[in-house]
Amino acid sequence: MKIQFNHKHIECDEGTTLFALLQSQDLTLSGSVFVVNGNIVAKSQWREVTLKQGDKIDLFNVVAGG
């Protein structure tokens, strides 16, 4: 199936979870926030969210300064 990840169209298997997608992209997940179709997904839900055809996933890295 096709999804959009950070404005790039990619293919993934049907039934892929958000966590599996993130692992396949070899990303550093510390300090990351994921938004699926405009909704923030809590880190505790990453393994439970199953992606669907046409989903739009955006990754934001939280940066703190002082």
MDTraj code that builds the backbone (N, CA, C; nanometers):
import mdtraj as md
import numpy as np

residues = "MET LYS ILE GLN PHE ASN HIS LYS HIS ILE GLU CYS ASP GLU GLY THR THR LEU PHE ALA LEU LEU GLN SER GLN ASP LEU THR LEU SER GLY SER VAL PHE VAL VAL ASN GLY ASN ILE VAL ALA LYS SER GLN TRP ARG GLU VAL THR LEU LYS GLN GLY ASP LYS ILE ASP LEU PHE ASN VAL VAL ALA GLY GLY".split()
xyz = np.array([
    [0.0839, -0.1173, 0.0000],
    [0.0000, 0.0000, 0.0000],
    [0.0886, 0.1239, 0.0000],
    [0.0328, 0.2367, -0.0424],
    [0.1084, 0.3615, -0.0478],
    [0.0650, 0.4533, 0.0657],
    [0.1659, 0.5116, 0.1299],
    [0.1423, 0.6121, 0.2328],
    [0.2360, 0.7292, 0.2054],
    [0.2159, 0.8361, 0.2782],
    [0.3044, 0.9515, 0.2669],
    [0.3768, 0.9688, 0.3996],
    [0.5100, 0.9682, 0.3946],
    [0.5910, 0.9839, 0.5150],
    [0.6838, 1.1022, 0.4955],
    [0.6636, 1.2058, 0.5752],
    [0.7414, 1.3295, 0.5621],
    [0.7414, 1.3797, 0.4179],
    [0.6241, 1.3842, 0.3588],
    [0.6002, 1.4372, 0.2244],
    [0.6604, 1.3523, 0.1125],
    [0.7004, 1.2290, 0.1426],
    [0.7497, 1.1366, 0.0405],
    [0.6538, 1.0192, 0.0334],
    [0.6210, 0.9778, -0.0872],
    [0.5346, 0.8615, -0.1051],
    [0.6200, 0.7362, -0.0947],
    [0.5780, 0.6450, -0.0072],
    [0.6500, 0.5192, 0.0088],
    [0.5503, 0.4037, 0.0102],
    [0.6026, 0.2856, -0.0159],
    [0.5231, 0.1625, -0.0135],
    [0.5516, 0.0879, 0.1164],
    [0.4486, 0.0302, 0.1732],
    [0.4665, -0.0586, 0.2881],
    [0.3591, -0.1667, 0.2812],
    [0.3815, -0.2722, 0.3565],
    [0.2879, -0.3840, 0.3564],
    [0.1598, -0.3478, 0.4304],
    [0.0503, -0.4040, 0.3844],
    [-0.0760, -0.3871, 0.4556],
    [-0.0599, -0.4442, 0.5963],
    [-0.1140, -0.3761, 0.6957],
    [-0.1034, -0.4208, 0.8336],
    [0.0204, -0.3698, 0.9057],
    [0.1020, -0.2890, 0.8367],
    [0.2218, -0.2327, 0.8990],
    [0.1828, -0.1376, 1.0116],
    [0.2489, -0.1515, 1.1252],
    [0.2238, -0.0587, 1.2360],
    [0.3145, 0.0633, 1.2207],
    [0.2794, 0.1685, 1.2915],
    [0.3620, 0.2889, 1.2898],
    [0.5031, 0.2550, 1.3370],
    [0.5153, 0.1761, 1.4428],
    [0.6468, 0.1395, 1.4958],
    [0.7293, 0.0634, 1.3921],
    [0.6683, -0.0307, 1.3210],
    [0.7400, -0.1072, 1.2185],
    [0.7885, -0.0155, 1.1066],
    [0.7061, 0.0805, 1.0682],
    [0.7472, 0.1770, 0.9659],
    [0.8680, 0.2563, 1.0147],
    [0.8633, 0.3018, 1.1375],
    [0.9722, 0.3822, 1.1925],
    [1.1015, 0.3025, 1.1976],
    [1.0933, 0.1759, 1.2346],
    [1.2123, 0.0907, 1.2366],
    [1.2680, 0.0726, 1.0961],
    [1.1818, 0.0568, 0.9979],
    [1.2277, 0.0353, 0.8608],
    [1.2950, 0.1592, 0.8024],
    [1.2668, 0.2754, 0.8581],
    [1.3260, 0.4000, 0.8092],
    [1.4565, 0.4340, 0.8812],
    [1.4982, 0.3501, 0.9771],
    [1.6246, 0.3667, 1.0491],
    [1.6375, 0.5060, 1.1103],
    [1.5367, 0.5427, 1.1892],
    [1.5312, 0.6749, 1.2501],
    [1.5692, 0.6700, 1.3974],
    [1.6237, 0.7796, 1.4460],
    [1.6440, 0.7972, 1.5888],
    [1.5130, 0.8487, 1.6452],
    [1.4533, 0.7744, 1.7350],
    [1.3191, 0.8068, 1.7817],
    [1.3161, 0.8904, 1.9087],
    [1.4300, 0.9070, 1.9731],
    [1.4343, 0.9854, 2.0960],
    [1.3979, 1.1308, 2.0658],
    [1.3016, 1.1832, 2.1389],
    [1.2607, 1.3218, 2.1200],
    [1.1769, 1.3450, 1.9961],
    [1.1167, 1.2401, 1.9431],
    [1.0360, 1.2521, 1.8217],
    [0.8873, 1.2536, 1.8533],
    [0.8137, 1.3253, 1.7720],
    [0.6679, 1.3284, 1.7796],
    [0.6170, 1.2906, 1.6412],
    [0.5189, 1.1998, 1.6378],
    [0.4619, 1.1574, 1.5111],
    [0.3171, 1.1998, 1.5010],
    [0.2825, 1.2474, 1.3836],
    [0.1468, 1.2922, 1.3551],
    [0.0956, 1.2073, 1.2393],
    [-0.0162, 1.1401, 1.2600],
    [-0.0782, 1.0581, 1.1558],
    [-0.2108, 1.1230, 1.1199],
    [-0.2218, 1.1646, 0.9949],
    [-0.3439, 1.2291, 0.9448],
    [-0.3878, 1.3458, 1.0333],
    [-0.2888, 1.4232, 1.0786],
    [-0.3189, 1.5424, 1.1572],
    [-0.3361, 1.5194, 1.3059],
    [-0.3218, 1.3948, 1.3512],
    [-0.3393, 1.3629, 1.4935],
    [-0.2074, 1.3169, 1.5549],
    [-0.1691, 1.3788, 1.6665],
    [-0.0480, 1.3368, 1.7370],
    [-0.0709, 1.1971, 1.7937],
    [0.0287, 1.1101, 1.7742],
    [0.0202, 0.9734, 1.8256],
    [0.1154, 0.9612, 1.9440],
    [0.0620, 0.9269, 2.0594],
    [0.1435, 0.9083, 2.1799],
    [0.2416, 0.7932, 2.1588],
    [0.3604, 0.8075, 2.2149],
    [0.4627, 0.7037, 2.2016],
    [0.4102, 0.5675, 2.2459],
    [0.3255, 0.5650, 2.3461],
    [0.2694, 0.4389, 2.3958],
    [0.1790, 0.3710, 2.2930],
    [0.1395, 0.4425, 2.1897],
    [0.0498, 0.3894, 2.0870],
    [0.1211, 0.3490, 1.9576],
    [0.2511, 0.3771, 1.9456],
    [0.3228, 0.3517, 1.8208],
    [0.3113, 0.2070, 1.7735],
    [0.3118, 0.1117, 1.8651],
    [0.3048, -0.0300, 1.8262],
    [0.1617, -0.0736, 1.7943],
    [0.0645, 0.0076, 1.8307],
    [-0.0760, -0.0293, 1.8129],
    [-0.1424, 0.0350, 1.6917],
    [-0.0842, 0.1429, 1.6417],
    [-0.1446, 0.2134, 1.5284],
    [-0.1102, 0.1390, 1.3999],
    [-0.2125, 0.0877, 1.3322],
    [-0.1945, 0.0189, 1.2050],
    [-0.2207, 0.1183, 1.0931],
    [-0.1247, 0.1267, 1.0016],
    [-0.1358, 0.2229, 0.8925],
    [-0.2311, 0.1728, 0.7853],
    [-0.2904, 0.2689, 0.7147],
    [-0.3854, 0.2379, 0.6077],
    [-0.3439, 0.3105, 0.4804],
    [-0.3894, 0.2587, 0.3685],
    [-0.3645, 0.3197, 0.2382],
    [-0.3940, 0.4696, 0.2446],
    [-0.2978, 0.5509, 0.1983],
    [-0.3187, 0.6947, 0.1901],
    [-0.2890, 0.7729, 0.3168],
    [-0.2509, 0.7039, 0.4259],
    [-0.2186, 0.7756, 0.5495],
    [-0.1043, 0.8736, 0.5258],
    [-0.1090, 0.9845, 0.5994],
    [-0.0029, 1.0854, 0.5949],
    [0.0621, 1.0909, 0.7324],
    [0.1911, 1.0586, 0.7345],
    [0.2658, 1.0557, 0.8593],
    [0.3735, 1.1636, 0.8537],
    [0.3805, 1.2448, 0.9576],
    [0.4843, 1.3471, 0.9677],
    [0.5631, 1.3255, 1.0957],
    [0.6930, 1.3465, 1.0865],
    [0.7846, 1.3328, 1.1989],
    [0.8337, 1.4709, 1.2390],
    [0.8270, 1.4987, 1.3672],
    [0.8793, 1.6238, 1.4216],
    [0.9754, 1.5893, 1.5341],
    [1.0912, 1.6520, 1.5328],
    [1.1882, 1.6333, 1.6406],
    [1.1745, 1.7489, 1.7378],
    [1.1535, 1.7143, 1.8632],
    [1.1368, 1.8147, 1.9674],
    [1.2752, 1.8640, 2.0085],
    [1.2914, 1.9950, 2.0048],
    [1.4184, 2.0561, 2.0414],
    [1.3934, 2.1535, 2.1552],
    [1.4733, 2.1430, 2.2584],
    [1.4611, 2.2350, 2.3718],
    [1.5901, 2.3153, 2.3837],
    [1.5757, 2.4344, 2.4215],
    [1.6935, 2.5195, 2.4368],
    [1.6843, 2.5995, 2.5644],
    [1.7894, 2.6698, 2.5893],
    [1.7859, 2.7478, 2.7108],
    [1.8667, 2.8735, 2.6983],
])
top = md.Topology()
chain = top.add_chain()
for i, resn in enumerate(residues, 1):
    res = top.add_residue(resn, chain, resSeq=i)
    for name in ("N", "CA", "C"):
        top.add_atom(name, md.element.get_by_symbol(name[0]), res)
traj = md.Trajectory(xyz[None], top)
